[in-house]
Amino acid sequence: MDQQTIEKVTRLVMEKMKDKKTQPSSRTSEVKIWDHTSANNQFESIASADNADDEVEGRAVLSKFPNQSEKKKPKNEPIPPSTPEGDETDDLKELKSKTPARIGVGRAGVRPKTDTWLRFRYDHAAAVDAVYGNVDRSLLESLDLFVVNTKVTDQETYIRRPDYGRKLSDESKEIIREKCRKNPEVQIIVSDGLSSKAIDENLEDVYLSLQQSLKSLGLDVGTPFFIEKGRVAAMDEVGEELQPEVIVYLIGERPGLISAESMSAYLCYKPRVGTIESQRQVVSNIHRGGIPPVEAGAYLGGVIEKILHYEASGVELVKKER
């Protein structure tokens, strides 16, 4: 996406986030829950309210999930035979249209159909390529991101020894001390993680939108860089070296059979060695079929503003918001 379009979308998202405070609303919609053990396509409707936390003006709003009491299903009800593909009900067609999951794909005897099996093999191969691939270096150069390494020496070690991916090499620590400013309000770091494809496909849009969002909020941003073969906890060692207020860590997610190019953004207030997972928070599923990359970058600026305001992240942030 070109830079002018990114700037326009970022402004629109930030304006919409601010308008949520001045126009509080509670929308209610119905969610249909199908009973897959029923031969009559029975379902029950559950009301779903889109409640939001409106306490802090101009900051990102985190949705609350409604609590639904669990209902026991009747036992010993016979399971109906699968519905042939040509006899799909309207309800099944509607359900399939709303999810990329493999549902209602049919079968040939006890085996999956040829088309279903080939698609599965294709998606599995894409996931493997995402894990073992390398990020396009020209992309990193265009975004002015220098590269450092963890203690991982090869991809097999990265997969088998997650602890190595959480620690920066001694040489990398020296490079970071030399090239980066200390004590910024916000430090951006990027890593391929478990999906190089996620970085290739999403990084440019997310990064440029995030930079614009932080600039419009007047936040001091440190020197961004790329960590090759990094794990989430590598942000703790960066925190020790640079002492930022907040770190936002853009990293490739573990690929699945639906998407091999999904990115996550981990955020933490004053991460240091010994930080526990409950002190982090994450915005995940950033890709074309999930959260649009440009919108994600704009939204992250609002989340960072909220973290700085409350001086907390993760579970502690939720507690302070109450």
C-alpha positions as CSV (number, residue, x, y, z in Angstrom):
1,M,0.0,0.0,0.0
2,D,1.4,3.5,-0.9
3,Q,2.3,5.8,1.9
4,Q,-0.4,8.4,1.2
5,T,-3.1,5.8,1.5
6,I,-1.5,4.5,4.8
7,E,-1.5,8.0,6.2
8,K,-5.2,8.5,5.2
9,V,-6.3,5.2,6.7
10,T,-4.3,5.9,9.9
11,R,-6.0,9.3,10.4
12,L,-9.4,7.8,9.9
13,V,-8.8,5.0,12.4
14,M,-7.5,7.4,15.0
15,E,-10.4,9.8,14.5
16,K,-12.9,6.9,14.9
17,M,-11.2,5.8,18.1
18,K,-11.6,9.3,19.6
19,D,-15.3,9.5,18.5
20,K,-16.1,6.4,20.5
21,K,-15.9,8.4,23.7
22,T,-18.2,11.1,22.5
23,Q,-20.8,8.6,21.1
24,P,-21.2,5.8,23.6
25,S,-23.4,3.0,22.4
26,S,-24.3,-0.5,23.3
27,R,-25.2,-2.7,20.3
28,T,-26.8,-6.1,20.6
29,S,-26.7,-8.8,18.1
30,E,-27.6,-12.5,18.0
31,V,-25.2,-15.4,17.7
32,K,-26.5,-18.7,16.5
33,I,-25.1,-21.8,18.1
34,W,-25.8,-24.9,16.0
35,D,-26.2,-28.3,17.7
36,H,-24.0,-30.5,15.5
37,T,-25.5,-33.7,17.1
38,S,-29.1,-32.9,16.0
39,A,-30.5,-34.3,12.8
40,N,-32.9,-31.3,12.5
41,N,-30.3,-28.5,12.3
42,Q,-31.4,-27.1,15.6
43,F,-29.8,-24.0,17.0
44,E,-30.2,-21.6,19.9
45,S,-29.7,-17.8,19.7
46,I,-27.5,-16.0,22.2
47,A,-27.6,-12.2,22.6
48,S,-24.1,-10.7,22.2
49,A,-23.6,-7.1,23.5
50,D,-20.8,-5.0,22.2
51,N,-19.8,-3.4,25.5
52,A,-16.7,-1.2,25.6
53,D,-14.7,0.5,28.3
54,D,-15.2,4.3,27.9
55,E,-13.2,5.6,30.9
56,V,-10.3,7.1,29.1
57,E,-10.8,9.6,26.3
58,G,-8.8,9.3,23.2
59,R,-7.3,5.9,24.0
60,A,-7.8,2.5,22.6
61,V,-11.0,0.7,23.7
62,L,-10.8,-2.9,24.7
63,S,-14.0,-4.9,24.3
64,K,-15.5,-7.0,27.1
65,F,-16.8,-10.5,26.5
66,P,-20.3,-11.4,27.7
67,N,-20.6,-14.2,30.2
68,Q,-22.8,-17.0,29.1
69,S,-23.9,-19.8,31.4
70,E,-23.0,-23.3,30.1
71,K,-25.9,-25.5,29.2
72,K,-25.7,-29.3,29.3
73,K,-26.5,-31.1,26.1
74,P,-28.8,-34.1,26.1
75,K,-27.0,-37.4,26.2
76,N,-27.5,-40.4,24.0
77,E,-28.9,-38.5,21.1
78,P,-28.0,-40.3,17.8
79,I,-25.4,-38.5,15.6
80,P,-26.9,-38.0,12.1
81,P,-25.1,-39.0,9.0
82,S,-23.1,-36.3,7.2
83,T,-25.0,-34.2,4.7
84,P,-24.0,-34.6,1.0
85,E,-22.4,-31.5,-0.4
86,G,-25.1,-31.0,-2.9
87,D,-27.8,-31.1,-0.2
88,E,-26.4,-28.3,2.0
89,T,-28.9,-26.4,4.0
90,D,-29.1,-22.6,3.9
91,D,-27.9,-22.5,7.5
92,L,-24.8,-24.6,6.7
93,K,-24.0,-22.4,3.7
94,E,-24.3,-19.3,5.8
95,L,-22.0,-20.8,8.4
96,K,-19.4,-21.8,5.8
97,S,-19.5,-18.2,4.4
98,K,-18.5,-16.8,7.8
99,T,-15.4,-18.8,8.6
100,P,-12.3,-20.0,6.8
101,A,-12.3,-23.2,8.8
102,R,-12.7,-26.6,7.1
103,I,-16.3,-27.3,7.8
104,G,-18.9,-29.1,5.7
105,V,-16.2,-30.2,3.2
106,G,-17.7,-33.7,2.7
107,R,-15.9,-37.0,2.3
108,A,-15.4,-39.9,-0.1
109,G,-16.1,-43.0,2.0
110,V,-13.9,-42.7,5.1
111,R,-11.4,-40.4,3.4
112,P,-11.4,-36.6,2.6
113,K,-12.2,-35.6,-0.9
114,T,-9.3,-35.1,-3.3
115,D,-9.7,-31.3,-3.5
116,T,-9.9,-31.0,0.3
117,W,-6.8,-33.1,0.7
118,L,-4.8,-31.2,-1.8
119,R,-5.8,-27.9,-0.3
120,F,-4.7,-29.2,3.1
121,R,-1.3,-30.3,1.8
122,Y,-0.9,-26.9,0.1
123,D,-1.7,-25.0,3.3
124,H,0.6,-27.3,5.3
125,A,3.5,-26.6,2.8
126,A,2.9,-22.9,3.1
127,A,3.1,-23.1,6.9
128,V,6.4,-25.0,6.7
129,D,7.8,-22.4,4.2
130,A,6.8,-19.6,6.6
131,V,8.8,-21.2,9.4
132,Y,11.9,-22.0,7.4
133,G,12.0,-19.0,5.1
134,N,13.9,-15.8,5.5
135,V,12.7,-12.2,5.6
136,D,13.4,-10.1,2.5
137,R,16.4,-8.0,3.4
138,S,15.5,-5.2,0.9
139,L,12.3,-4.7,3.0
140,L,14.3,-4.2,6.1
141,E,16.7,-1.8,4.4
142,S,13.8,0.3,3.0
143,L,12.4,0.7,6.5
144,D,15.9,1.5,7.8
145,L,16.0,-1.5,10.3
146,F,19.4,-2.8,11.2
147,V,19.7,-6.5,12.0
148,V,20.8,-8.2,15.2
149,N,20.8,-11.9,16.3
150,T,19.8,-14.0,19.2
151,K,21.9,-17.0,20.4
152,V,20.2,-19.2,17.8
153,T,22.6,-20.4,15.1
154,D,20.2,-22.2,12.8
155,Q,16.5,-22.8,12.3
156,E,16.5,-26.3,13.9
157,T,18.0,-24.9,17.0
158,Y,15.4,-22.1,17.0
159,I,12.6,-24.7,16.9
160,R,14.1,-27.1,19.4
161,R,15.5,-24.5,21.9
162,P,13.1,-21.6,22.4
163,D,15.2,-20.4,25.3
164,Y,18.0,-19.5,22.8
165,G,15.6,-17.2,20.9
166,R,14.9,-15.3,24.1
167,K,18.5,-14.1,24.5
168,L,20.5,-11.7,22.4
169,S,24.0,-12.6,21.5
170,D,26.8,-10.6,23.1
171,E,27.7,-9.0,19.8
172,S,24.1,-7.9,19.2
173,K,24.0,-6.2,22.6
174,E,27.0,-4.2,21.7
175,I,25.5,-3.2,18.4
176,I,22.2,-2.1,20.1
177,R,24.2,0.0,22.7
178,E,26.1,1.7,19.9
179,K,23.2,2.4,17.4
180,C,20.2,3.0,19.6
181,R,19.1,5.9,21.8
182,K,18.5,5.1,25.4
183,N,15.4,5.8,27.5
184,P,12.8,6.5,24.7
185,E,9.2,6.5,25.5
186,V,8.5,3.9,22.9
187,Q,10.9,1.3,21.4
188,I,9.8,-0.6,18.3
189,I,11.4,-4.0,17.5
190,V,10.6,-6.5,14.8
191,S,11.3,-10.2,14.4
192,D,10.5,-13.0,12.0
193,G,9.6,-15.3,14.9
194,L,7.9,-18.4,13.4
195,S,6.7,-16.8,10.2
196,S,9.0,-14.8,7.8
197,K,6.0,-14.6,5.5
198,A,4.1,-12.5,8.1
199,I,6.9,-9.9,8.1
200,D,7.2,-9.8,4.3
201,E,3.4,-9.3,3.8
202,N,2.4,-7.1,6.7
203,L,5.4,-5.2,8.2
204,E,5.5,-2.2,5.9
205,D,1.9,-1.2,6.3
206,V,1.8,-1.8,10.1
207,Y,5.2,-0.1,10.7
208,L,4.4,3.1,8.7
209,S,1.0,3.4,10.2
210,L,2.3,2.9,13.7
211,Q,5.0,5.5,13.2
212,Q,2.5,8.0,12.0
213,S,0.2,7.2,14.9
214,L,3.0,7.7,17.5
215,K,4.1,10.9,15.8
216,S,0.5,12.3,15.9
217,L,0.4,11.5,19.6
218,G,3.7,13.3,20.2
219,L,5.5,10.3,21.6
220,D,9.3,9.9,21.6
221,V,10.2,6.8,19.5
222,G,13.6,5.1,19.8
223,T,15.8,3.6,17.1
224,P,13.9,0.6,15.6
225,F,15.7,-2.6,14.6
226,F,15.1,-6.2,13.5
227,I,15.9,-9.3,15.6
228,E,16.6,-12.4,13.5
229,K,15.1,-15.7,15.0
230,G,13.7,-14.0,18.1
231,R,11.1,-15.1,20.6
232,V,8.7,-12.9,22.5
233,A,10.8,-12.7,25.7
234,A,13.7,-11.2,23.7
235,M,12.0,-7.9,24.4
236,D,13.1,-8.2,28.0
237,E,16.7,-8.1,27.2
238,V,16.1,-5.1,24.9
239,G,14.4,-3.4,27.8
240,E,17.4,-4.0,30.0
241,E,19.7,-2.4,27.4
242,L,17.7,0.6,26.4
243,Q,15.3,1.2,29.4
244,P,12.3,2.3,27.3
245,E,8.9,3.1,28.8
246,V,7.1,0.8,26.4
247,I,8.2,-1.8,23.9
248,V,6.1,-2.8,20.9
249,Y,7.3,-6.0,19.4
250,L,6.1,-6.9,15.9
251,I,6.6,-10.7,15.4
252,G,5.5,-13.4,13.0
253,E,2.9,-15.8,14.5
254,R,3.1,-19.6,14.5
255,P,1.5,-20.4,11.1
256,G,-1.6,-22.5,10.9
257,L,-3.6,-24.2,8.2
258,I,-5.8,-21.1,7.7
259,S,-3.0,-18.4,7.5
260,A,0.7,-18.7,7.3
261,E,1.2,-14.9,7.2
262,S,-0.3,-13.7,10.5
263,M,1.6,-11.2,12.6
264,S,1.3,-10.3,16.3
265,A,2.2,-7.1,18.2
266,Y,3.3,-7.7,21.8
267,L,3.3,-4.7,24.1
268,C,4.8,-4.3,27.6
269,Y,5.4,-1.5,30.1
270,K,9.0,-1.3,31.2
271,P,9.9,-4.9,30.2
272,R,13.0,-6.3,32.0
273,V,14.6,-9.6,32.5
274,G,12.2,-11.5,34.7
275,T,9.1,-10.0,33.3
276,I,6.2,-12.5,33.5
277,E,3.8,-13.2,30.7
278,S,0.8,-11.7,32.4
279,Q,2.5,-8.3,32.2
280,R,2.5,-8.4,28.4
281,Q,-0.5,-7.9,26.1
282,V,-0.9,-8.8,22.5
283,V,-2.8,-7.7,19.4
284,S,-2.8,-10.8,17.2
285,N,-4.1,-12.0,13.9
286,I,-2.8,-9.1,11.9
287,H,-3.0,-9.9,8.2
288,R,-5.3,-9.3,5.2
289,G,-7.9,-11.9,6.4
290,G,-7.8,-10.7,10.0
291,I,-7.1,-7.3,11.4
292,P,-6.0,-5.1,8.4
293,P,-2.3,-4.1,8.8
294,V,-2.8,-0.4,8.4
295,E,-5.7,-0.3,10.9
296,A,-3.6,-2.4,13.3
297,G,-0.8,0.1,13.2
298,A,-3.1,3.0,14.0
299,Y,-4.8,1.1,16.8
300,L,-1.5,0.2,18.4
301,G,-0.8,3.9,18.9
302,G,-3.9,4.2,21.0
303,V,-3.0,1.1,23.1
304,I,0.5,2.5,23.7
305,E,-1.0,5.8,24.8
306,K,-3.2,3.9,27.3
307,I,-0.2,1.9,28.7
308,L,1.7,5.1,29.3
309,H,-1.2,6.8,31.0
310,Y,-1.8,3.9,33.4
311,E,1.9,2.9,33.7
312,A,0.9,-0.7,33.3
313,S,0.3,-3.4,30.7
314,G,-1.3,-6.8,30.6
315,V,-3.3,-7.9,33.6
316,E,-2.1,-4.9,35.6
317,L,-3.6,-2.6,33.0
318,V,-6.9,-4.3,33.2
319,K,-7.0,-4.0,37.0
320,K,-6.1,-0.2,36.8
321,E,-8.8,0.4,34.3
322,R,-11.6,-0.9,36.5
